[in-house]
Amino acid sequence: MTDDTDGPEHTEALSRAIGDRYLTYALSTIMHRALPDARDGLKPVHRRILFAMRELRLGSNGGFRKSAKISGDVMGNYHPHGDAAIYDAMARLAQDFTIRYPLVDGQGNFGNIDGDNPAASRYTEARMTTAAEALLAGLDEDAVDFRPNYDGTLEEPIVLPAAFPNLLANGSSGIAVGMATNIPPHNIVELVDACQHLIKTPDVRDDTLLNYVKGPDFPTGGVIVESPENIAEAYRTGRGGFRLRAKWETEDLGRGQWQIIVTEIPYQVQKSKLVERIADLIQTKKVPILADVRDESADDIRLVLEPRTRTVDPQVLMGLLFKNSDLETRFALNMNVLIDGRTPKVCSLKEVLRAFLDHRREVLLRRKRYRLGKIDHRLEVLEGFIVAFLHLDRVIEIIRYDADPKQALIHQDWQQVPPRAEDEASYVSPLPATGEGDLSDVQAEAILNMRLRALRRLEEMELRRERDALLEERAGIEDLLASDQIQWDTISAELKETKRQFGKDHPRGQRLTDFAEATAVEDVPIEAMIDREPVTVVCSQMGWIRAMKGHIDLGQELKYKDGDGPGFVFHAETTDRLFLAASTGRLYTIPVASLPGGRGMGEPLRLMIDLPNEAEITTLRIHRPGGRLLVVSSAGDGFILSEDEALAQTRAGKQVLNVKAPTVLRVVRPVEGDHVAAVGENRKLLVFPIDDLPEMTRGKGVRLQRYKDGGLSDAITFTLANGLSWPDPAGRIRTVSAADLAEWMAKRAAAGRMAPRGFPRDNRFP
């Protein structure tokens, strides 16, 4: 790249320039935006929000402030990004359906579980919660390092002291460059118990910690149905997943009627979209045994699911809904965090807890050292006060008459000054802070600032008691700084207090998510889903299909759209599934229960399946479990297909016969018999044993009949002993016996001979 300014040119390879700049961007995204810190579990934006609220003195017992003011301060002082992004992050910290232990106490509309967005920041107010205050506790006591903000005018904490393992308690998610993180929330009581055990047994096995941390504890409750083995593996490696289901119960309505009530839905599922999805399943009849869904939620969750009949099994119904809707989801675990705020690493449960405990130890040592400095400063002041009380007359004399009382107090040799008469018997000279009997600058300044009302006997006694208490506290701190055991005992006591604060007496202290074994929901028989009722399937030539109630007379005249006519009409039952074979060689499966009713002209098949406009319907028939099909193309190639293998699970269908235009799928018939009869467009008939055809699941197949001109017209299977039959124009059945068929019998792929006299003019079998 070149610089067009008057200065010297700088040349750099484009690949290196792009690589360096992209690496800088990637590191910035990883460290300052997407991944949380393992110590306090926060990303920079969340940390800055809480710190700005602390600077605004928005404690949990104080008043609320406008969210616009908070996000504005965060943006102006610490986080130079958009105010909308900052407000969204703050609103998320206030949502009790998103955060296990909310860090922001919101007043106003901060969104809901239906997925509605929060109100504008000018309409809402906020303050911190007790959980946020616990994360900030000790910030004034040099517990963590600070760094300059983005413009160098202020300072912000690099990490918060964090009285509880917030990373696991509230979870986190983010997408960086080349890596991501996704951590579920947990119960603080269980986390504290695990930390206590880790303190007592530093080399504890990962599986042992699961005796305390049972698994995630989502704010929306639900039921975890993942196996214990998978949960243990996920926590051991830092990667895995948890299957989470809605919590439901059966409500008795009397007289045999009942309905299902869903009281808790999976984490991060929007209730409104969940209801829409279930309603769509009812509309498309993918769950035919479900009649209706209603949302009767108020402050709690209450979704009502009505079965179609009272004979429906509730377990079967819920199993189908778990399989087809977000009533069951999977939370993917990826414990990728920043260790010491710098190094991204996928950690196990033990490693994350160890990072938190090491951070708490560092916070403890820093706070104690800070307190030690404060005690030393106060002891220095107290010793000066005591000297002043012992020599009060001399002090008053210096202050009244000396031109520079401060220097006089400092340079006075107080060991040579006799005490007051009433103190002479019990006089013990305090140790001076500096020099030989001199007062320090701090002590002299404190004496000069002393109020007159403090010059009383009782105050002197209080000073001595305070000094003795501080000396005792100082000795305790020195013992703590010198002993690892005392340090961990202190941390353990702090964690016990955290457990008491956020335990059973806390509004969200109890575990919300339960555990259960997953019930199998696969291969639910269609008979268990819907009532078996007779219907008549009607499909027009243009592909409009409907299911009329009952078995009507197939010969009666039916109504079709203008320009359309009859295509397929046959009897079926609501529990049947239909095979639709397209000219492209693809087979589709359509449940009869999903067909529209008989009123009107029906609906286009192309709305139910992905049937191309250029494809024609070759056949439409009922699926026979365990049956076999004869599948043949217009070129005379084909094979035997198992009907069970031909079932398609999606709208796209399943490719069965490979054909290439202009060749099309010509025949799909059920196999009934031991021989195959094929007739070409040249009216030549060939009969050969069915065993000569292979059974395949997909392919081009083998040649049934050879043609010099044209192609296959039709093929059928039959039992040779019963002969080959077809109706004549007069409606009578004509049959050619097995003996008479001898001249048409030949090997597969032969040309055949002209069809017998009386064979249908359209060269089609019945």
N, C-alpha and C positions, 0 to 999 in steps of 0.2 A: 504494500500500500504506500502511497506517496502523499506528501503534504504540499498543497499548492501555495502555502504562505511564503513570505519572504525568508523565513528561517531555513535551517538546513533540512534536507530531505531525510526521511527515515523509512527504510525498506524492511519489510517483514513478510515472510511466507504466509500466504493466505490460510493454509491449513493450520499453521501454528497459531496465527492470530485468532482464528475462530476457536481452536481447541482451548487456548488459554482463557478466552472470554467465556466460553461455555462452561469450563471447569469452575471458573469463579462464580458463575450463576448457579451451577449445581450445588456448590458448597454453601452458598448463601441460602438456597432453598432448603437444604438438608438441615442446616444448623439454626437458621433463624425464622423458619416458617412452618415446616411440615412435621418434623419429628419432635416429640416431647423430651424433656430432660428427665432422666431416671430418678433424680433426687426429689424434685417437687412435682413431677408429672405434668408440668405446664409447658405450653409453647410461649414464645415471647409476647404475642399479642394478649394472651390471657394473663400472663404475669404483669404486664404493664397496666392492664385494666384494673387489676386488684390493687396495684401500688398506687395508681392515680386515685382510686376511691379512698384509699387510706390517707393520702395527702389531703383529700377533701373532707376527711373526718366523717366518713359515712359508715359508722359502726353499726353493729346489729341492733343496738338499743337506741340509736339516734334517729334523726329524721331522714326523709328521702330527698333526693335531688333529681332534677330532670335528667333523663338519659342523654339528651342532647349535650348538656353541660359535661357529663362524664366522658362521652365519646369525643367531644371537642378537646377536653384537656388531654386525653390520651393521645389524640392525633397531633396536637400542638406541641406537647412536651416530650413524648416518648416514642410514638409510633407514627412515622410520616407516611401513612397510607390512607386509603379512602375511608371516610367516616361511616359509609354504609357497611363496609367489611368489619370495621371495629364494632359497630352496633350489633351486627348479626352475631359476632363472637360473644358479645356481652349477653345478648338475649339467650343464646344457647346455654350460658352458665346459669340462667334463671329458670330453665325449663325442667320441671321435676320429672317429666317423661323422657328426658334426654340424659340428664345428669343424675347419678345415683344420690349424691349429696350436693345439692345446688350451692354454688358459691356466691350467687347474687340473689338478693331478695327483691323481686320485681313487683311493682304496683302498677296495674294496668294490663293491657293486652300484650302478652309476650308470646303469642302463638298457642296452638293447641295440638293435640295428638291427631286431629283430622288433617293436619298439614297446612293449616292457615298461617300466613305470615304474621309476625308481630306488628303492632301499630307503629306509626312513625315515632322516631325518638323524641319528638317534641310533645308527644302525648303520654309517654310513660315515665315512671320514676323508679329509682333503684337505690339500694344500699347493700352493704355486705351481709353475709350470713355468719353464724358462729363458725362454720367450717372454713370460710375464707379467713376469718380472724385467727383461726388455729394455724393456717398456713403462713400467716404474716407474723405470728408471735415471736418476739426476739429480734425483730428487725432494727430496733433502736439500740440494741446491745452488741453491735458489731458481730452479729451472728454469721453474716455472709459478706462477700465482697461486693462493692459497688463499682460501676463504670460510668463514664460520661455518656449522656444521651447523644442523639444523632447530631446535634449542633454544638455540643460542648458547654451548654449553659446550665445544665442540671446533671444530677446523677441518678442512676436507677440500679436496682439490685440485679446481679447476674443470675441469682437463683434465690428462691424464698426458703426460709428456715424449715417449713413443712413439718408440723407436729404429727401428721399421719401420712401413710403411704398413698398419696393422692393419685399417683400414676395408675395403680390398680383399683383404688376405691372408685374413681370416676371414669377410668378408661381414657382412651384417646384414639384418634384416627387421623390419618393424613397421607398425602401422596407427594413424594419428593421426586427428584430426578434419579431414576434407576432404582428406587426403593420406596417402600411404603410401610405404614404401620397401622395396626388395627387391634386395639386392646379393649376387652370388655370390662365393664364395671364389676366390682366385688363388694363384699360386706366388710366394713371396717373392723367389726369385732373379730371375724375370722382372720383377717390380715394381722391384727395385733396379736392374736394367739399364736399365729405362725412366727411372727417376729420374736415373741417371747421364747419360743422353743429354739429358734435360730440363735438367740443370744446364749442360751444355756448349752446348746450343742452346735457349735459352728460348723462341724463337718457332717451335719445331718444329710440323709439321702433325700433326693427330690420327692420320692414317693411318700416319705414320711410327712412332708409338709401338707400333703393332701388330706391327712387326718384332720387338719385344721381348716384349710381352704378347700371346701367341697367342690367349688366351681364358681362360675360367674354368678352375680346377683344383679339382674337387670332391673332398672327402675320401673318397668312396666310389668314385672312379674313373669308369668309364663311357666312352662315346664320344660326342663332340659331332659332330652331323651337320648343323649349320647352315652355310649358305653363307658364304664369306668376305665377300661383299658385305653380307649382313645383320649379320654380326658387326661389321664396320667402322661401319655405320650406327648400331648400338646403342651402341657406345662413343663415337661422335661426338655423338649427341644425348642420351645418358643414358637412353634408353628403347628397349626392344626385347625380344628373347627368344632363347633357345638351346634347340634340340632336343637332348635327351640320351637315348642308348640304352644298354642293358645291353651288357656285353662278353661274348661267348660264343665257344665253339669246339666243333668236332665231335670226339667221342671214338670211335675205332674199337674195336669189340668183337670183331672177327674174324668170319669166315664171312659177310661182307657186312652184318653187323649194326652199327648205330651208334646213338649218342645224342648229344644236345646238352647241353653243360655251360655254365651261366651262372655266371661267376666274379665279375662286378661288376654291381651294379644301380644305377639312377639315384639321384641325390641326393634325400634326404627321402622316399624310398619305403620303407614298412615291409615287410620281407621276408615276414612272416606273412600280411599282407593281400594281397601280390602272389601268393603261392602259392594263397591262397583264390580269388582272381580267376581264375587260370589253371585251377584245378580246376573252377570254375563254367563256364568256357568249354568244358571237356571234357564236363561233365555236360549242358549245353544243346546240345552238338554245334555250337557256333558256329565251332569250329576242328576239323573232323572228322578231319583228318590227324594230330592229336595224341592219343596213347593214354594217357599218364600223366605226372604231375609228382611229383617227390620232392625233399624238402629234406634234403640230406646235409651241411649246413653244420656246421662246428665253429668254430674261430677265424676261418676264412675263409668266403667265400661259395661254395657249391656247390649249385646247383639243377640237377637232372637232368630233362631233357625227352625222353620216349620217343616216337618217331614211330609211327604205326599200322602202317606197312609200310616195308620197306627201300627202296622205290622213291620215297619222298617226297623232294622237293627241300628240303634244309635251308634254303636262302635263302627259299623260298616259305613254309615253316613259320614261320621267324622273322619274315618280313614280316607274316604274319597276326597273330602275337603282338604285334609292335610296334604294329599298328593297333588291336588289341582289348584291350590290357592296359597296365599301367604299366611294361612293359619299355621303353617309350619315353615320355618326359615332356617338357614344355616349361617351362623356367625363365624366368619373366618378369623382365626387368631394368628397375628403376626406381631410378636413382641419385639419390634425393632425400635430401639430407643437410643438416646445419646447418653453415653457413660461419661460422667464428669463434665457434661455439657459440651463435649468435643467429638467423641468417637462414636459413630453409629454402630450398633451391634444388636444382633438378634439374641435375646437373653432368655434364660429359663426363669421360672418362678423364683427359684432360690437366688439367682443372680440379681434379679430386680429388688428383692427384699434386702439382700446384702448391700446393694448400692444405697438404698434408703437408710439402713442402719449406720453405715459408714458416714453418711451425710449427717445424720443426727448426732453422731459422736463428734464430728468436726464442729457442728453448731454448739454442742454442749461445751466443748473446750474453749471455743471463742467467747461464748457468753460468760463463762467462769473467769477467763482472763480479763475480760472487760469489767466484770464485777469486782475482781481483785484490784484493778486500778482505781475504781471508784471508792472502794473501801480504804485503800492507802491514802487517797486524797482526803477523804472524810476524817480519817484518824489524824492526819496532819493538822486539819482544822480544829478537831476536838482537843488535841494537845495544846494548841495555842489558846483555845478558850479556857482550858483548865488553868494554864499559867496565868491568864488574865484574872481569873477568879481568885487564885491564891495570892496574887499581888495586886488586888483591885485598886488599892489606894495609889500605888505607884503608877498604874496605868492611867487612872483619872488625872493624876498630876501631869503626866507627860502629855496627855491629850489637851489639857487646859492651857498649859504654859509653853510647851515646846513649839518652835516655829515649824518644824517638820516632824510631826508626831510619828509618821510611818517609819522613817529612818531611825528615829529614837527608839521605837519599839524593837526594831530589828537588831540594833547594835547594843541594846541594854543587856548586860550579863545578868540574866534572871536568877542564876544560881547563887549570886552574891546578894540578892535582894531578899531580906527576911520576909516570911509570910505574914499574913494577918495574925493578930494575937490569938483569935479563937481557933485558928488552924495550926498553930505552932506545935501543939502536942502530937498531932497526927500528920504532920507535914511529910510528904514524900514527893520529891521533885520529879515531875514527868520527864521522860527522855526527850531532849530537844531534837527538833527535826534537822537542824543544820548548825554547824559551828560548835563552839564551846559555850553553851548556854544562850545562844542567840535564837530569835524567832525567825522563821522563814518569811519570804515575801508574801506567800499565800496566807500564813498565819496572821501576819500584821494587818493585811488587808481585811481579813475576816473579823479581827478585833475592832477595827475602825468602823466596820459596817454593822456592828452589833447594835441592836436596839436597846434603849435604856430600860425598857420593861423586862429585859432578860437578865438584868443585874440583880438577881434574887437567889436566895439560898437554894430553893427548890430546883432552879434551873441547873445549878452546878451539880446537884445529885443526878439529875437526868443525863447530863453530859457524861458523867462517870459510868452510869449504867449503859449508855449507848456505846461508849468506848469499849467496855468489857464485852458487850454483845458482838460488836464488829470484830474484835480480836478473836473471839471464838469462831465466828463465821469465816474469818480469814484462815484460821488454822484448818477448818473443814475443807475449804477450797484447795488449799495446798495439798492436803491429803488426797483429794479427788484427782488433782492434776498429776499426782505421782503414782496413782494406782489404776490399772486397767479395770480391775474388778469393781472398784467403787464407781468408775465411769459407767460401766454396763449396768450396774445395779440402779444407778440414777436414771439411765435411759429406760430401763424396765419400769421404774416407778412412773416416769412420764407417760409411757405407753399405757399403763394401767389407768391413769387419769383420763387419757384419750378414750380408752374403752368405756369408762364410766360415762363420759360426756356424750359419746355417740352410740351407746349401747341400747339396752331395752327401754330406757326412759326417753330416748330420742324419738321424734315422730317417725323417722325412717330407719330406726335401729334394727328392727326385726328383719330376718331374711325374707325377701319377696319372691324369689324364684325357687320352685320346687324341683325335685328330681323324680323320674319315673323311667320304666323300661318302655322302649318303643314297641308298639303293636304293629304287626305286619299289615300293610294296606295294599299289597300287590295282588294282582290276579283275583279281583273281586268278581264273582260270577254275575253275569248280567241278570240272571233270574233273581238275585238278591237285591237288585237295584230297582226294578220296575215291576208292575203288575203285568201278567201275561194276558193280552187282549187281542182278539182277531182284528185285522185291518186288511184293506185292499190297497196295494201300492199301484199308483198310476203315474206313469212317466210318458210325457209326450215326445214326439219326434224332435222337437227343439230343446228338450232337456228340462222341461218344467215338471217338477215332481211333487206328489202329495200322498198322504196316507188317509184313506177314507175309513171310517169306523165300520167294523163288521166285515164279513165276507159277502160281498154283493155278487150279483150275477155278472160273470165276466163278459157275457154277450150283450149286456145292455149298453145303450148309447150314452156316452159321457161328453161333457162339454170341454172344449179346448179354446185357446185363443184363436183369433182370426189368422188364417194362414198356417195354423198348426194342426196336428192330428195325432192319433194314437200311436204310441211307440211300444211300451211294455205295460201290461196289466196282469197282475197275479195276486194270489192270496198270500198273506204272511201274518206274523204275530209281532207284537211290540218288542219281544225279547230277541227277535232275529237281527242278523246283520246282513247287509246286502253287499254283493260283489258287483262293482261296475268296471267293465273292461273297455278301455279306450283303444281306438285304432292305432295309437302310438305304441302299443305293447305294454302300457302301464295299467295296473290294477289298483282300484280304490276301494276302501271299506267305509260303508255308511250305516250307522245304527238306525234301525227302523224307528226307534223311539225319538230320534232327533228330526224326523221328517215333519214338515208342517201339516196341519190338519186338512181335512177334505173340503172345507169351505173355500171357495174361490178356485183359482187355477194353480195354486201351489207356489213354489219358489224355484228359481233356476238352480240347477245342480252346480253350476259354476260358482255360486256363492258359498257352497258347502265344501267343495273340494277345489284343488288347483288344477282344473281341467282346461287345457288350452282351447282357444276359440276354434282352431283348425282341426282339433281332434273330434272324431265322431264316436258315438256310443256304440260299441260292438254288441255288448250284451249287458243285461242287468238281471241278476238272479240272487236267490237266497244262499247264504253260506251254509255248507254242511260240515260240521266238525268231523274231522277224520276222513273226509271224502277226497276224491282225486278229480282233476280236470284234464281234459284234452285241449291243449293250446296249440293252434296252428296259424301260420301266416298265409297271406295271399299267394306267396311264392311256393307254398306246399311244404314248408319246414315247420317242425313242431316237436313237442315232447309231452310227457305226463307231468303234471304239477300237483303237489300236495296242497289242498285248500288251506290247511293250517299255516303252511309256509307263505301263502299268498296274502295273509291278512296284513293290512297296512295300518300303522299306528298314527300317521300324520295326514294332514290335508294333501300333502304332495304325492301320496300314494306310493306304490312300489313298482319299479321296472321289472317286468317278468320276461317278456319276449323281446329280444333285440331285433328291431326292424329298421330298415333304411329306406326312405322314400324312393320310389313310389310304393314300396311294399308296405302293407298294413296288417294289423292283427285281424284275422278273418273269423276264427272259430274259437269259442270257449264253451265247451260242453262238459257236463258231468260224465265220468267214466262209469259205464254200466254194461258189463259184458266182458267177453274175452277176445273180440276181434274189432278191427277198425275198418270202416268203409269210407273211402275218399272219392270224391267226384270232382273232375276238373271242369273248367269253363267249356272245354271241348266235348263234354258229356261222356267222357270215358270214366268208367268205374273201376276201382281197385279195392280188393279185400285182402287183408293180411292180419296175422295174429298181433294182439296188442303188446305181447311180450317183446316184439321187435322194436318198440319205442322205449327210450330211456326215461327215467324219472329224474327231473332236474328242478332246481329252484330258480334259475335264470340262465338265459342264453339264447342262441339262435335255434337250437334243436337240430334234428336230422330230417332228411328228405322223406316225406311220406309217399309222394307220387311224382313221376317225371312228366314234364310237359314239353312239347315242341313249340306250341304257341299258347298264349294265355297263361292262366294260373289256376289256383285252387278255387273251387266254387263252394264246397262244403265238405264236412267230415263228421262222422258220428261213430260211437262205439255201440256194439250190440252183442248179444249172445248167439253164437253161430247155430247152436242146436235149435233155437227158436226161429231162425231165418231172419231175413231183412224185410221190414215192412214199411209201407208209406201209404197215405190216403190218396185215392184217385179223385178226379174232378167231381165224381158223383157222390163222394163222401164215404165210399166203401174202402176197406183196408185191403191193400194188395200185399201179399207176402211171397217172397222168393225163398224156397226151402234151402237147407244147407246143401242138399245134393245138387240143386239147380245152380247154386252159387259157385260150383267147382270151377267153371270156366273163367270166373272173375278173381279166383284165388291166385295169388302170386306173391313173390317176395316184395318186401318194402322197397319203395323207390322205383317200382316198375311203372310202365305207362298205363296199363289197364286196358279194358275193352269197352266198347260202347255199352251204355247202360241198357238194362232190360226194357222191353216194350212196356209202355205205361208209366215209366219213371217221370216224375214231375217236370214240367217244362222249364221251371225256373232253376233247375239243377240244385234244389235245396231239399235236405231231409226235414222231416217234421220236427 
